[in-house]
Amino acid sequence: MIFYKVVYITAAIWGAIIGGIIGAIVGTPIPVAGSLIGLFLGVFLGAFLVELVTQKGVSYALNSAIGAFYGRVGAILIKSLLGVVMIIAVFISMV
């Protein structure tokens, strides 16, 4: 039973990853923030569609897609914060 759940969780993760990549590529022609918007929409739609294909309910698929979206936003915020901290550390070490 545990293996059954792990396979579907892995499928949703792969759906979010592939959806994010495709969304970022599709959004690239839009100036300034197209790649980011495409990335966020791709992650959401990828996780949502994979959950629907694996015959989960719409509410479960929606919750999974929202979780994938929040995870992507959190990861980007943490990476940005770490980048700012590293830049500040370099400037402090130069003084």
C-alpha positions as CSV (number, residue, x, y, z in Angstrom):
1,M,0.0,0.0,0.0
2,I,2.8,2.4,0.8
3,F,4.5,1.7,-2.6
4,Y,1.2,2.5,-4.3
5,K,1.1,6.0,-2.8
6,V,4.8,6.6,-3.5
7,V,4.4,6.0,-7.2
8,Y,1.6,8.5,-7.5
9,I,3.4,11.1,-5.4
10,T,6.5,10.7,-7.7
11,A,4.3,11.1,-10.7
12,A,2.9,14.4,-9.4
13,I,6.4,15.6,-8.7
14,W,7.5,14.8,-12.2
15,G,4.4,16.4,-13.6
16,A,5.2,19.6,-11.7
17,I,8.8,19.6,-12.9
18,I,8.1,18.9,-16.5
19,G,5.2,21.4,-16.4
20,G,7.5,24.0,-15.0
21,I,10.1,23.5,-17.7
22,I,7.5,23.6,-20.5
23,G,5.9,26.7,-19.0
24,A,9.1,28.5,-18.7
25,I,10.0,27.8,-22.3
26,V,6.5,28.8,-23.5
27,G,6.6,32.0,-21.5
28,T,10.0,33.1,-22.7
29,P,8.7,35.2,-25.7
30,I,6.7,37.4,-23.3
31,P,9.0,40.3,-22.2
32,V,10.2,40.7,-18.6
33,A,8.3,38.2,-16.5
34,G,7.1,35.7,-19.1
35,S,9.4,32.9,-18.0
36,L,8.4,33.3,-14.3
37,I,4.7,33.4,-15.1
38,G,5.1,30.4,-17.4
39,L,7.1,28.5,-14.7
40,F,4.4,29.1,-12.0
41,L,1.5,28.2,-14.3
42,G,3.4,25.2,-15.7
43,V,4.1,23.8,-12.2
44,F,0.5,24.3,-11.2
45,L,-1.0,22.8,-14.4
46,G,1.6,19.9,-14.5
47,A,0.8,18.7,-11.0
48,F,-3.0,19.3,-11.5
49,L,-3.1,17.3,-14.7
50,V,-1.1,14.4,-13.4
51,E,-3.3,14.1,-10.4
52,L,-6.4,14.1,-12.6
53,V,-4.8,11.5,-15.0
54,T,-4.1,9.2,-12.0
55,Q,-7.8,9.4,-11.3
56,K,-7.8,11.4,-8.1
57,G,-10.7,13.7,-7.4
58,V,-10.6,17.3,-8.6
59,S,-10.3,18.7,-5.1
60,Y,-7.3,16.4,-4.4
61,A,-5.7,17.4,-7.6
62,L,-6.3,21.1,-6.9
63,N,-4.8,20.7,-3.4
64,S,-1.8,19.0,-4.9
65,A,-1.3,21.7,-7.5
66,I,-1.6,24.5,-4.9
67,G,1.0,22.7,-2.8
68,A,3.3,22.5,-5.8
69,F,2.8,26.1,-6.5
70,Y,3.5,27.2,-2.9
71,G,6.6,24.9,-2.9
72,R,8.0,26.6,-6.1
73,V,7.3,30.1,-4.7
74,G,9.0,29.2,-1.4
75,A,12.0,27.8,-3.2
76,I,12.5,30.9,-5.3
77,L,12.1,33.2,-2.3
78,I,14.7,31.2,-0.3
79,K,17.1,31.1,-3.2
80,S,16.7,34.9,-3.7
81,L,17.3,35.5,0.0
82,L,20.4,33.4,0.0
83,G,21.7,35.3,-3.1
84,V,21.2,38.6,-1.3
85,V,23.0,37.3,1.8
86,M,25.9,36.1,-0.3
87,I,26.2,39.5,-2.1
88,I,26.1,41.3,1.3
89,A,28.8,38.9,2.6
90,V,31.1,39.6,-0.4
91,F,30.7,43.4,0.0
92,I,31.4,43.2,3.8
93,S,34.5,41.1,3.1
94,M,35.8,43.6,0.6
95,V,35.6,46.5,3.1
